[in-house]
């Protein structure tokens, strides 16, 4: 099974992503685009995991998520990886730059809660899958929603066109209340993501419980 852990993106932001993508896609080079109906905020990509490890993995993820509290996020802005070089991945970011002071504090808090949750989930997954072929990601976590993987690296002009098309907030803010373990399956109609586990953020209030 090819697995990853993610936060779901609700209908409103997904529709706004789809609207902007329709408007700009013809101006961009070829890419393997993610269906807007499938966009999600990845916490940890696990790759191929043996079915025998799925039980211990689910138990570990439930324990990692439970001490965290639900938090608010908003998608905003777009960019590409690697920065400043021909683009291989086009992504949408998580807002932490709201102009209104109160909204800015909420966005910063949500981003901090997201990073804290990702750290807990990554550590739990690494422990549960120790001794398997899984190799934890060594790069720092950069919260983002992947929208395209470039078939050929995009030039700077294309990266700038993409970033301009996805500037500013993308739909309303939303509350993350659970992490989801998804299985990625390749079918005739493309990739499908099947929910195989759900792990609520159980603590009350905002942030992680003390």
C-alpha positions in Angstrom: 0.0 0.0 0.0 1.2 3.5 -0.8 0.2 5.7 2.2 0.4 9.2 3.4 -1.1 11.2 6.3 -2.8 14.5 5.5 -5.4 17.1 6.5 -8.4 17.4 4.3 -9.2 20.7 2.4 -13.0 21.5 2.4 -15.1 22.3 -0.6 -14.9 26.1 -0.6 -11.1 26.4 -0.9 -11.0 23.5 -3.4 -13.5 25.2 -5.6 -11.5 28.4 -5.5 -8.3 26.4 -6.4 -10.2 24.9 -9.4 -11.5 28.3 -10.5 -8.0 29.8 -10.6 -6.5 26.7 -12.2 -9.0 26.8 -15.0 -8.1 30.5 -15.7 -4.3 30.0 -15.9 -3.7 26.4 -16.9 -3.5 27.1 -20.7 -0.8 29.7 -20.0 1.5 27.2 -18.3 3.7 24.4 -19.6 2.6 20.8 -19.4 2.5 19.3 -16.0 0.9 16.4 -14.1 -1.9 18.3 -12.4 -3.6 17.2 -9.2 -7.4 17.0 -9.6 -8.7 19.9 -7.4 -11.2 17.4 -5.9 -8.2 15.6 -4.4 -6.1 18.4 -3.0 -5.0 17.9 0.6 -2.4 19.2 3.0 0.2 16.4 3.4 1.7 15.9 6.9 3.9 12.9 6.2 4.4 10.8 3.0 5.0 7.2 3.9 5.3 5.5 0.5 5.0 1.7 0.2 3.9 0.2 3.6 3.4 -3.5 4.1 -0.2 -4.4 5.2 1.1 -6.1 8.3 2.5 -2.7 9.6 -0.8 -0.9 9.1 -2.3 -1.8 12.5 0.7 -0.6 14.6 0.9 2.5 12.4 -2.7 3.4 13.0 -2.3 3.0 16.7 0.8 5.2 16.7 -1.0 7.9 14.6 -4.0 7.9 16.9 -1.8 8.5 19.9 0.2 11.2 18.2 -2.9 13.2 17.1 -5.1 12.9 20.3 -3.1 15.4 22.4 -3.5 18.1 19.8 -6.4 20.5 19.5 -8.3 21.5 16.4 -6.9 24.7 14.8 -7.8 27.1 12.0 -6.0 27.3 8.6 -6.4 29.1 5.4 -4.8 28.4 2.0 -3.1 31.4 0.4 -0.5 32.1 -2.2 1.4 29.9 -4.6 4.9 29.1 -5.4 7.3 26.4 -6.8 10.0 24.1 -5.7 13.0 24.4 -5.8 12.8 28.2 -5.1 14.7 30.4 -7.5 15.4 27.6 -9.9 13.5 25.8 -12.8 10.3 24.6 -11.2 9.6 20.9 -10.6 6.6 21.2 -8.3 3.9 23.9 -8.1 2.2 24.4 -4.8 -0.3 26.4 -2.7 0.8 27.7 0.7 -0.7 28.1 4.1 -1.6 31.7 5.1 0.5 33.3 7.8 0.5 36.9 6.4 -3.0 38.2 6.9 -3.1 42.0 6.9 -5.6 42.4 9.8 -3.7 42.0 13.1 -6.3 39.6 14.7 -6.4 37.5 11.5 -2.6 37.5 11.4 -2.3 36.2 14.9 -4.9 33.4 14.2 -3.0 32.5 11.0 0.3 32.4 12.8 -1.2 30.2 15.6 -2.7 27.9 13.1 0.5 27.5 11.2 2.4 26.8 14.4 -0.2 24.2 15.4 0.1 22.6 12.0 3.9 22.3 12.3 3.5 20.9 15.8 1.0 18.3 14.6 3.3 17.3 11.7 6.2 16.8 14.1 4.2 14.5 16.3 2.8 12.5 13.3 6.3 12.2 11.7 7.8 10.9 14.9 5.0 8.4 15.5 5.2 7.1 11.9 9.0 6.7 12.1 8.7 4.7 15.4 5.9 2.5 14.1 7.7 1.7 10.9 11.1 1.2 12.3 12.8 -1.8 10.9 10.9 -1.5 7.6 11.9 0.1 4.3 10.4 3.5 5.4 12.9 6.3 5.4 11.8 9.5 7.3 12.0 12.8 5.5 15.2 14.7 6.5 14.2 18.0 5.0 12.4 20.7 7.1 8.6 20.6 6.8 7.2 23.2 4.5 3.4 23.3 4.8 1.9 23.3 1.3 -0.7 21.7 -1.0 0.9 20.2 -4.1 -1.0 21.2 -7.3 1.3 20.1 -10.1 4.5 18.1 -10.8 6.2 19.5 -13.8 6.8 17.1 -16.7 9.8 19.2 -17.7 11.1 21.9 -15.4 9.2 25.2 -15.8 11.2 28.3 -16.6 11.1 31.3 -14.2 8.4 33.0 -16.3 6.0 30.1 -15.9 6.7 30.0 -12.1 5.9 33.7 -11.9 2.7 33.2 -13.9 1.6 30.5 -11.5 2.5 32.5 -8.4 0.5 35.5 -9.7 -2.5 33.4 -10.5 -2.7 32.0 -6.9 -1.8 35.2 -5.0 -3.9 36.0 -1.9 -6.3 33.9 0.1 -7.9 30.9 -1.6 -11.3 30.5 -0.1 -12.4 30.8 3.5 -10.5 29.7 6.6 -11.3 26.2 7.8 -10.7 24.1 11.0 -8.6 21.0 11.0 -10.2 18.5 13.3 -8.6 15.3 12.3 -5.7 13.8 10.4 -6.4 11.1 7.8 -4.4 8.2 6.6 -4.9 7.8 2.9 -4.0 5.0 0.5 -3.0 6.2 -3.0 -4.2 3.9 -5.8 -3.5 4.2 -9.5 -6.5 3.4 -11.7 -7.6 3.8 -15.3 -9.1 7.2 -14.5 -6.0 8.4 -12.6 -5.0 8.4 -8.9 -7.6 7.8 -6.2 -7.1 8.5 -2.5 -8.9 6.1 -0.2 -9.3 6.9 3.5 -8.0 4.1 5.6 -7.9 5.7 9.0 -9.1 8.9 10.8 -7.3 10.3 13.9 -9.2 13.1 15.7 -7.4 16.0 17.4 -9.1 15.5 20.7 -7.8 18.1 23.1 -10.0 21.2 23.9 -9.1 24.7 22.8 -6.3 25.6 20.4 -2.7 24.2 20.1 -1.3 21.2 21.8 -2.3 20.1 25.3 0.3 20.7 28.0 
